[in-house]
Amino acid sequence: MTKDELIKLLNGHEWNNVEFKRAQRGVPESAYETVSSFSNTGGGWLVFGIRDYDGHYEVTGVLEVDKVQNDFLSALRAGNKVNHDIKVETELIDVEDKTVLVFRIPETSRQDKPIYLNGDIRRSFIRRGGCDQRCTMPEIERFLRDAAEERWDGQVFSYPLEEAFHRESIKWYRALFNERNPGHDESLSDQEFLHQWGYLIRKDEILQPTRASILLFGSPAAIHQMLPRPTLDVQWIPSDLGEPLPEIRWLDRKVFEDNLIITWRGLITSYMQKAEKPFRIDPHTLLRNDAPPEYRVFREAAINLLIHQDYASHGFKAVIKFYRNLIQFWNPGDVFGNADHLLEPGEKEVRNPQIVAAFRRLGLCEQAGTGMRMVLNQWQALGHPEPEYDNDRSRKTFEIRLPLAKDQITEQVTGEVTPPVTQPVTPPVKRLIDLLGEKGKLGAVAIREALGLKDRTHVRNTYIVPALEAELIEYTIPEKPNSRLQKYRLTDKGKEWVEQNQAEK
């Protein structure tokens, strides 16, 4: 901190990362509470020789500089006032012929948190606003959980194995896994597959599920027993962020209380239904690509929300809000490692390594160390304002905001529910809907065979694409429109059309 920076602060107000103390001849006890709060939160500047006088700051100076400095630095060695050494940077600044002591208190490492006073972990503090606040027990428990070498998602969760999993979720995952990772043994049973990748652990000669396996593939009963809160809350809000909430708080809302595979598939289905779908041709496959331009950025932000949550914390749920002017991703779980390195390439410490690995094996998120940079760069490349993010150490939360260009606000963020189909259903679409109503779900090849047609382009452009655009059918794998495993099925709207058509007959 320079002299000019200090004077600027004195003419303003006490900031979140700056604390002033008079400390003329000794160190006040409250200074150590500030050390604890800065160490546990985001670091900050502790300045001695400043008096708060009726909301204004007056330079009083430190009178016994050597004594105050030595007493303070000695107390910051482990075993004295604090439980771990605090590496402090010290500066002496002369202001108005008075000496001011400035100490830079760094944020301590994850492994050393919480920093507490006098050997009493209950005397742990965090920084909120311009105040030092004593940690609650749930906040202390979060610090201890993050400091542990064994990650929460890798711990065993005692639950009967035969009732632990949702088979359809495992089937869906393995199909995409085999497509993405050819050469692996596809003959393995589900238990053998999960054991091979560390999601089942042999303990006392018995295979037991990890918490990650339940979060990823768990049955409804297992999920609800382990996680007594939703995995995700998605809202479409008909107003700008910051405006008073309208009388209708949201136009649509989906609350997911399922495993992460079901949650992800449900989220993407809703997103695809509400997002604009421009017609584009893939130059490599010459196939239509229905993914909206913003899909890659949205996917990365949404996946980050799912894989980096603090699932051991049951007080809050993850939320995605589609406002008219931006998309907000709010995550109950701050950056696990060093937040200063968030945009740097390379591997990062992660809270849920087993869950992260599961999604990366499907290629559903960027490689380590590239995701946030891609979000920032790609979003602006699409013509939108620069994304914003906030890593709140005090509340242990992380938020990404994707603001929209005024001339590029799309249906997905206005919150408008897609209107019902008004165009007539053509005979080819009617044949396809009747076929899927009878068969349930079919791939493109099976559809052509059932219709007795051979021209792939004709069937896609005349039957499949119009039915998709009318939202009468949908992909079974919406996040991978061109997957070789792709199939089509009726939407709720399509089912209603079939029922109405049959009633009319």
Beta strands, then each sheet from edge to edge (+ up, - down):
strand 1: 18-21
strand 2: 44-48
strand 3: 50-53
strand 4: 56-59
strand 5: 89-95
strand 6: 98-105
strand 7: 116-117
strand 8: 120-128
strand 9: 131-134
strand 10: 200-203
strand 11: 206-209
strand 12: 232-236
strand 13: 252-256
strand 14: 319-322
strand 15: 326-331
strand 16: 388-392
strand 17: 397-403
strand 18: 441-442
strand 19: 473-475
strand 20: 488-490
sheet 1: 1+ 2+ 6- 5+
sheet 2: 3+ 4-
sheet 3: 7+ 8- 9+
sheet 4: 10+ 11-
sheet 5: 13+ 12- 14- 15+ 17- 16+
sheet 6: 18+ 20- 19+
end
